[in-house]
């Protein structure tokens, strides 16, 4: 059986972007995570070790978002790779990284990338 865990709108301040100023000034980001797993045993036994710990999910996101990259696509791939290694019973993961108020020539609220593994 597949169950889904979502961790929504993880807010981070990070320094990603191709422009040199982005590495100095930084900006606001939100990260949304969807994890496919089977947590029925955890639901039956009330045992955290039988499911995915949200604290670890948040920690992975914060640690990877703290490493500067030009592209949020690269950050997303790093996060998915760590999920695969560090999260038990993970069948599939989906991540969206939202860059709020990107410094582009236009009135744009946000841009985002979505990766799935």
DOLUMKE-809031 format. One record per residue: x, y, z of N, C-alpha, C in turn; residue in three letters. Coordinates in steps of 0.1 Angstrom, whole numbers, plus 5000, padded with zeros to 4 digits. Example, Ala and Ser with C-alpha at 12.3 -4.5 7.8 and 13.67 -1.06 7.14 Angstrom:
513249435078512349555078513249675078ALA/512849785071513749895071512950005079SER/
***
This chain:
500849885000500050005000500950125000UNK/500550224992501350354992500550454999UNK/501250525008500650635015501550765012UNK/501050875015501750995011501951085024UNK/503151135025503451235035503851365028UNK/503251475032503551605026504151695037UNK/505251765033505751865042505751995034UNK/504852085038504552205030505152335034UNK/505552405024506052545026507152555036UNK/508252475035509352495043510052625039UNK/510152715048510652855044512152865048UNK/512852905037514352915039514753045032UNK/515853105038516553215031517853155026UNK/518053175013519253105006519853194996UNK/520953154990521753244982521953174968UNK/520953134962521053064949520753164937UNK/521353144926521153224914522353244906UNK/522153284894523253304884523953444886UNK/523153534891523653674893524553674905UNK/525753744904526653754916525953814928UNK/525053914926524353974937523453874945UNK/522953774938522153674945522953594955UNK/524253584953525153514962525453594974UNK/525253724973525553824984524253854992UNK/523253894984521953934990521053824995UNK/520953724986520053604989518653634987UNK/517753544990516353564988515553454995UNK/514253474995513353385001512853264992UNK/512753154998512353034991511352954999UNK/510552874992509652784999509852644992UNK/509852545000510052404995508952324999UNK/508352254989507252164992507652024989UNK/507451924998507851794996506651694997UNK/506651594988505651494988506451354988UNK/506151274998506951144999505951034999UNK/506150934990505350814988506050704996UNK/505350645005505850545014504750455019UNK/505050355027503950275033504150295048UNK/503250375054503350395068502250325076UNK/501550225071500550155078501050085091UNK/502250035090502749975103502950075113UNK/503450195109503550305119502250345125UNK/501250345116499850385120499350285130UNK/499650155128499150055137499850055150UNK/501150075150501950065162502350195169UNK/502050305162502450435167503950445169UNK/504650395159506150385160506750475149UNK/507450575154508050665144509050605135UNK/509750495140510750435131510150355120UNK/508850345119508150275108507650365098UNK/508050495099507550595089508650695086UNK/508450795079509450905076509251015086UNK/510351045092510451155102510451295096UNK/509451375098509351505092510551595096UNK/511051575109512251655113513451625104UNK/513651505101514751475092514551525078UNK/513351525073513051585060513351735060UNK/512951805070513151945072514651975072UNK/515351895080516851905082517551895068UNK/517251795061517851775048517651895039UNK/516351935038516052055030516852175034UNK/516852205047517652325052519052315049UNK/519652195051521152175048521452195034UNK/520652135025520952145010520652285005UNK/519652355010519352485006520452585010UNK/521252545021522252635026523552635017UNK/523652535008524752524999524452594986UNK/525252704984524952784972525052714959UNK/524152734950524152684936523652794927UNK/524052794915523452884905522052844902UNK/521752714901520452674897519752594908UNK/518452634910517652564920517352414916UNK/517552394903517352254898518452164904UNK/519652214906520752144912520452114927UNK/519952214933519552204948518452094949UNK/517452094940516451994941516951854939UNK/517851834930518451704928519251654940UNK/519951744946520751704958519751664969UNK/518651734971517751704981517151564978UNK/516651544966516151414963517151294965UNK/518351324961519351214963519551184978UNK/519551284986519651265001518451195006UNK/517251235001516051155006516251015003UNK/516650974991516850834987517750764997UNK/518850825001519850765009519350755024UNK/518750865029518550885043517150845048UNK/516150845039514750815044514450665042UNK/514050605053513650465052512250445045UNK/512150335038510850305032510250405022UNK/511150475016510750575006510550514992UNK/509450524987509150464974509350564962UNK/508950694965509050794955509050934962UNK/509751024957509751164963509551264952UNK/508951374956508551484947508851614955UNK/509551704948509951824955509651944946UNK/509252054952509052174944509852284952UNK/510752354945511452464951510952594945UNK/510452684953509852804948510752924952UNK/511152994942512053114944511053234944UNK/510953304955510053414956510653544952UNK/509953624944510353744938511753734931UNK/511853654921513153634914513553764907UNK/514853794907515353914901515353904885UNK/514153904879514153894865513454024860UNK/513554054848513054174842511554154840UNK/510754174850509254164849508654154863UNK/507354164863506554154875506154004877UNK/507053934884506853784886506853764901UNK/505853694906505753664920506753554924UNK/506853454916507753344919508053264907UNK/509053184908509353074898509552954906UNK/509352834900509552714908510052604898UNK/510752504904511152384897510552264905UNK/510152164897509552044903510451924898UNK/510851844908511651724905510951604912UNK/511151494905510551374911511451254909UNK/511651174919512551054918511950934924UNK/
***
